[in-house]
Amino acid sequence: MTALLFLVVGGALIVLQTSVLPLVGIGPDRFDLLVPLMVFLGLQPRLRDGLPPVILIGLAVDSLSGAPPGYYATAYFWIWALVHWLIGFLQVGGTFMLPVALAGAVVVENLVLLGIPVLLGRPGPTPTQAAGIVVWQVAWTVVMGALLVAGFTAVQRRLSRYQRQVQARRAVRE
């Protein structure tokens, strides 16, 4: 049920990012709303709660963006995999490490997204343009991403509380 909830949240973020934010002047080079979601999903201890939404959301963004197949799915998978690996020995969800993990996630995403045109033999942005984009995205993600992850955590807590209440009601009836 958690995976389904975050698939819906991911769909809502895709709509917000592609339809609403450009209307208010925040372009796609400023902030990727899905990076904090991928970090949050990487913080999930069970694979079944994090991996399916990451793959499906990545494929959805790939199909909507017109990018080469696997462009965003690859970036989101690597963000998820690195965060999931890091929670094995670091407290990534903590107050200090979360912004560091979010900034690292933006760098990983941009390495993948800037590296694919190079691998395909297409011209990419100049290093100055790429650095400017990465700096803006890191700044936006560190500020807004921590708030989004806190919101995702609150939603997950409410869902698990609701699931416990439903299970308790079933146990009482039986």
N, C-alpha and C positions, 0 to 999 in steps of 0.2 A: 504494500500500500504506500510505503514511503517513496518507492521508485515512481509510482504513478503520480503521486503528488508533485514530485519535482520535475516530471515530464510536463505537467500542466504549468508549473512555475516557469520552466524553461521556454515553453511556448509563449507564455505571456511576456517574458523578457525579450523574446525575438520580435514580437509585435511592437513592443515599446521601443526597442532599439531601431527597428527599421521604419516605423511609421510615425511615432510620436516625437522622439528626440530630434530628428531632422527639422521638424516644424518649429521647434523652439531654439534652433541654432546650434545644437550639439551634434556635430557630425560623427561619422564612424571612426575617424582618426583620433577622436578625443577620448573615447571610453567604450570598452566592450563590456556590456553588462553581464555577459555570460562567463567571463573569467572568474568573478567572485563565486558564481554558482559552481564552477568546476572545482575551485579550491574547496568549497564547502562539501561537495560530493566526495572529494578526495579525503576529507576528514572522517568520512563514514567508515566504521571499522569493518562492516560486512560488504563484500563485493557486490552482492545482489542489490544493495541499496544505492550504490554509486555508479557502477560500470554501465548498466543498461541505459540510464538516462544520459550519461556522457556520450555514448555511441549514438543514440537516437537523436539527441539534440545536435550533435556534430553533423550528422547526415542531413538533418533538416536545414541547418544553416548553410551547408554546402549546396543543397538543392535550391535554396532561395537566393543565394548570393551570386550565382553565376560563376563562381570560382572553379578552378579545376577540381575534379572529383577527389575528395579526401583532404582538401585544403584545410578546412576548419576542423574536421573530425580528427585529423592527425594532431593538430595543435591542442585541442581540448583533451584528447587522450593522453598526450604527454604531460599536460598540466596535472590531470587527475592522477596519473601513474606516479609522478614525482612527489606529489603531496601525500598520496597513499603510502609511498615508500618512506617518506620522512616521518610520518607519525609512528613508525616502528621504533624510532630512537629519539625523537624530539617532541616536545609539547608544542606542536604547531598552532593549535587553537588558542594559545595563550595571548595575552594582551600585547606582548612585545613581538612575538614571532609571527602573528597573523599578518600585520602589515608587511613584514619582510617576505613572507610566503606569497602575498598578493603581488608585491613588486617583482619577485622572482617569476611568478606565473606570467606576468605581462612580458617580461624579457623572453621567457620560453616561447610564448605565443608569437612574438615578433621575430624571433630567430627562425621559427618554422615558417611563418608567413612571408618573411623576406628571403628565406633560403630556397623556397620552392621555385620562384621565378629564375633564380640562378641555375638550379638544377634543370629547369626546362629550357634554358638557353635564351630566356627573355630578359630584356633590360629591367632592372628593378630601380627603386629610388636611390638617389645618391646617398652616401653615408651621412651627409649633413641633414638631408630630409628625414632619413630613417631615425637619426638620433633625436631630432625634434619631435617626431611622432612618439617615440618610445618615452621620452621625458614627460610629455603631456599625458600619455596613457598611464604611466606610473603614478604621477601626481593625482590624477582623477581616481585611479583604482585604490590607492592607499587611503584616500579620504572617504570616498563613497563605498568602496568595496567592503571595508570593515563594517559599515552600517548595514549593507546588504547581507553580509554573513550573519550579523546579529539578528536580522529579520528572519533569515532562513532558519536559524537555530530556534527562534521563538515559534515559528510555524511548526517545526518538527516536534518541539516539546508539546505543543497543543494537540498535535495529531496523536502522539504516543499517549498522552493523558486521556484523550477520547477513546483510543483503542483499549486502554486498561478499563475504562468505565464500561464499555460494551462487553468486554470479557467478564467483568464482575456481574453485570446484569444477567448474562447467559448462565453463569455459574449458580446464581441465586434461583433462577427459574428451573434449573435441572436439579 
